[in-house]
Amino acid sequence: MTEGTKKFLWGIAAGLAAAVVIKSDPFRKGCARVIAGGIQLKDDAKEYFETIKEDAEDVKAENDAKSKA
Protein backbone atom coordinates (compact mmCIF):
# COMPACT_ATOMS: atom_id res chain seq x y z
CA MET A 1 0.00 0.00 0.00
CA THR A 2 1.37 3.40 -0.92
CA GLU A 3 1.50 6.37 1.43
CA GLY A 4 -1.18 8.15 -0.61
CA THR A 5 -3.53 5.18 -0.37
CA LYS A 6 -3.07 5.02 3.40
CA LYS A 7 -3.89 8.72 3.74
CA PHE A 8 -6.94 8.28 1.52
CA LEU A 9 -8.23 5.38 3.62
CA TRP A 10 -7.61 7.31 6.87
CA GLY A 11 -9.54 10.22 5.35
CA ILE A 12 -12.48 7.99 4.54
CA ALA A 13 -12.42 6.52 8.06
CA ALA A 14 -12.28 10.01 9.61
CA GLY A 15 -15.17 11.16 7.41
CA LEU A 16 -17.33 8.21 8.37
CA ALA A 17 -16.55 8.70 12.05
CA ALA A 18 -17.41 12.39 11.79
CA ALA A 19 -20.69 11.56 10.07
CA VAL A 20 -21.64 9.19 12.89
CA VAL A 21 -20.75 11.76 15.57
CA ILE A 22 -22.59 14.60 13.84
CA LYS A 23 -25.78 12.54 13.58
CA SER A 24 -25.70 11.55 17.26
CA ASP A 25 -28.26 13.01 19.65
CA PRO A 26 -25.71 14.14 22.29
CA PHE A 27 -23.78 16.06 19.64
CA ARG A 28 -26.91 17.84 18.44
CA LYS A 29 -27.96 18.67 22.00
CA GLY A 30 -24.47 19.99 22.71
CA CYS A 31 -24.59 22.18 19.61
CA ALA A 32 -28.01 23.48 20.64
CA ARG A 33 -26.65 24.39 24.09
CA VAL A 34 -23.69 26.20 22.58
CA ILE A 35 -25.92 28.15 20.20
CA ALA A 36 -28.38 29.00 22.98
CA GLY A 37 -25.49 30.21 25.11
CA GLY A 38 -24.24 32.37 22.26
CA ILE A 39 -27.66 33.91 21.75
CA GLN A 40 -27.96 34.61 25.48
CA LEU A 41 -24.49 36.22 25.48
CA LYS A 42 -25.48 38.39 22.51
CA ASP A 43 -28.69 39.49 24.23
CA ASP A 44 -26.82 40.27 27.48
CA ALA A 45 -24.18 42.27 25.62
CA LYS A 46 -26.84 44.20 23.70
CA GLU A 47 -28.61 45.08 26.95
CA TYR A 48 -25.32 46.09 28.61
CA PHE A 49 -24.28 48.37 25.75
CA GLU A 50 -27.75 49.90 25.60
CA THR A 51 -27.37 50.80 29.29
CA ILE A 52 -23.97 52.36 28.61
CA LYS A 53 -25.44 54.34 25.70
CA GLU A 54 -28.26 55.65 27.89
CA ASP A 55 -25.79 56.65 30.62
CA ALA A 56 -23.61 58.45 28.08
CA GLU A 57 -26.64 60.32 26.72
CA ASP A 58 -27.57 61.36 30.28
CA VAL A 59 -24.06 62.66 30.94
CA LYS A 60 -24.09 64.58 27.66
CA ALA A 61 -27.47 66.11 28.47
CA GLU A 62 -26.23 67.17 31.91
CA ASN A 63 -23.10 68.73 30.41
CA ASP A 64 -25.18 70.55 27.80
CA ALA A 65 -27.49 71.87 30.54
CA LYS A 66 -24.51 73.06 32.64
CA SER A 67 -22.91 74.81 29.68
CA LYS A 68 -26.15 76.70 28.89
CA ALA A 69 -26.59 77.83 32.48
Backbone bond lengths (Angstrom), bond angles and torsions (degrees), N, CA, C in turn:
res aa  C-N    CA-C-N  psi(-1)  N-CA   C-N-CA  omega(-1)  CA-C   N-CA-C  phi
1 M - - - 1.458 - - 1.529 108.16 -
2 T 1.315 116.00 133.84 1.458 119.51 179.89 1.526 110.03 -82.67
3 E 1.320 114.27 165.32 1.471 120.18 -179.78 1.534 110.63 -62.14
4 G 1.310 117.00 -39.51 1.464 121.26 178.43 1.522 112.60 -63.59
5 T 1.310 117.38 -38.58 1.456 121.66 178.56 1.521 110.77 -66.43
6 K 1.336 115.76 -40.78 1.466 120.10 178.39 1.528 110.57 -61.94
7 K 1.325 116.29 -44.62 1.468 120.36 179.71 1.529 110.67 -63.27
8 F 1.332 116.06 -39.97 1.453 120.86 178.67 1.524 110.73 -61.97
9 L 1.317 116.72 -45.92 1.470 120.84 -179.60 1.532 110.97 -65.93
10 W 1.332 117.37 -39.73 1.470 119.94 176.03 1.535 110.24 -63.64
11 G 1.310 116.76 -36.37 1.464 120.53 177.64 1.518 112.06 -64.51
12 I 1.318 115.87 -42.07 1.465 120.23 177.27 1.527 110.02 -63.56
13 A 1.332 116.83 -44.84 1.467 120.59 179.70 1.526 110.79 -61.77
14 A 1.329 116.69 -43.03 1.475 120.18 179.07 1.519 110.65 -64.31
15 G 1.325 117.66 -40.29 1.460 121.55 178.61 1.516 112.32 -63.63
16 L 1.317 116.01 -42.66 1.468 119.47 178.60 1.524 111.20 -66.09
17 A 1.331 116.45 -41.24 1.461 119.91 178.30 1.527 110.40 -63.18
18 A 1.328 116.70 -42.38 1.463 120.16 178.67 1.522 110.96 -63.01
19 A 1.316 117.36 -39.67 1.458 120.86 179.48 1.521 110.90 -62.71
20 V 1.325 117.01 -39.91 1.467 121.04 179.10 1.525 110.14 -66.34
21 V 1.337 116.47 -43.44 1.474 120.33 -178.67 1.522 110.58 -65.72
22 I 1.320 116.78 -43.99 1.467 120.75 -177.25 1.530 111.42 -62.98
23 K 1.314 117.39 -34.23 1.460 121.12 -179.00 1.526 113.21 -81.07
24 S 1.326 117.50 -8.01 1.465 120.04 -176.08 1.528 111.18 -74.55
25 D 1.308 115.56 147.95 1.465 121.92 -178.85 1.532 112.13 -64.27
26 P 1.329 120.22 -43.84 1.471 119.18 178.60 1.529 112.69 -60.61
27 F 1.322 117.00 -36.62 1.464 120.04 178.34 1.527 110.53 -64.23
28 R 1.321 116.39 -45.49 1.468 120.04 179.85 1.528 111.57 -63.95
29 K 1.337 116.18 -41.01 1.465 119.30 178.37 1.526 110.43 -65.35
30 G 1.318 116.69 -38.77 1.465 120.45 177.52 1.518 111.15 -63.38
31 C 1.329 116.49 -43.57 1.465 120.30 177.53 1.526 110.74 -61.95
32 A 1.314 116.91 -40.69 1.464 120.78 179.77 1.530 110.16 -63.63
33 R 1.339 117.05 -39.82 1.467 119.94 178.18 1.520 111.25 -65.07
34 V 1.323 116.24 -41.62 1.464 119.94 179.62 1.526 110.47 -63.86
35 I 1.314 117.09 -43.70 1.468 120.97 179.79 1.529 110.63 -65.75
36 A 1.329 116.60 -42.32 1.468 120.09 178.51 1.531 110.14 -62.58
37 G 1.321 116.57 -40.23 1.457 120.01 177.32 1.517 111.83 -63.79
38 G 1.318 116.54 -39.47 1.467 120.59 177.44 1.514 112.03 -64.75
39 I 1.309 116.76 -41.30 1.467 120.72 178.41 1.524 110.11 -65.00
40 Q 1.334 117.06 -41.96 1.462 120.87 178.47 1.526 110.22 -63.16
41 L 1.326 117.32 -42.12 1.466 121.67 178.45 1.524 110.64 -61.89
42 K 1.336 116.39 -42.17 1.467 120.89 178.35 1.526 110.74 -62.02
43 D 1.325 116.38 -44.78 1.464 120.46 -179.63 1.536 111.23 -64.64
44 D 1.341 116.48 -41.21 1.466 120.52 178.21 1.522 111.33 -64.06
45 A 1.325 116.31 -42.44 1.466 120.59 179.34 1.521 110.65 -64.92
46 K 1.324 116.41 -41.23 1.470 120.35 179.53 1.526 110.21 -61.79
47 E 1.320 116.64 -43.85 1.465 121.42 178.95 1.529 110.67 -63.96
48 Y 1.335 116.48 -42.76 1.469 121.30 -179.68 1.527 110.79 -62.36
49 F 1.324 117.16 -47.10 1.459 120.03 -178.90 1.524 112.09 -69.57
50 E 1.310 117.60 -29.24 1.467 120.51 175.13 1.534 109.55 -65.83
51 T 1.331 116.40 -39.63 1.464 120.72 177.20 1.525 110.45 -63.46
52 I 1.321 116.54 -43.71 1.469 120.48 178.45 1.524 110.03 -61.79
53 K 1.326 117.34 -42.13 1.459 121.35 179.78 1.533 110.57 -61.85
54 E 1.325 116.34 -44.16 1.464 119.93 179.13 1.526 110.89 -63.38
55 D 1.324 117.49 -41.53 1.461 120.87 178.17 1.523 110.81 -63.08
56 A 1.324 116.95 -41.88 1.464 120.49 179.08 1.526 110.90 -64.76
57 E 1.317 117.33 -38.71 1.468 120.41 177.74 1.527 110.39 -65.57
58 D 1.335 117.76 -38.32 1.460 121.33 177.43 1.530 111.11 -63.49
59 V 1.322 116.58 -43.86 1.465 120.78 179.66 1.522 109.74 -63.82
60 K 1.318 117.50 -42.01 1.463 120.83 179.00 1.525 110.78 -63.33
61 A 1.325 116.52 -42.32 1.467 120.23 179.74 1.528 110.27 -63.95
62 E 1.338 117.31 -40.91 1.460 120.27 177.60 1.519 110.91 -63.81
63 N 1.325 117.75 -42.46 1.463 120.49 179.53 1.524 111.12 -65.79
64 D 1.335 116.80 -39.42 1.459 119.98 176.94 1.525 110.74 -63.19
65 A 1.329 117.19 -40.54 1.463 121.41 -179.93 1.530 110.59 -66.53
66 K 1.324 117.59 -38.75 1.473 121.80 179.18 1.522 110.74 -67.99
67 S 1.324 116.44 -38.31 1.465 119.14 -178.27 1.518 111.97 -72.14
68 K 1.328 118.80 -25.46 1.465 122.15 178.37 1.517 111.15 -81.91
69 A 1.330 117.06 -22.05 1.461 120.33 -176.21 1.513 112.26 -81.75
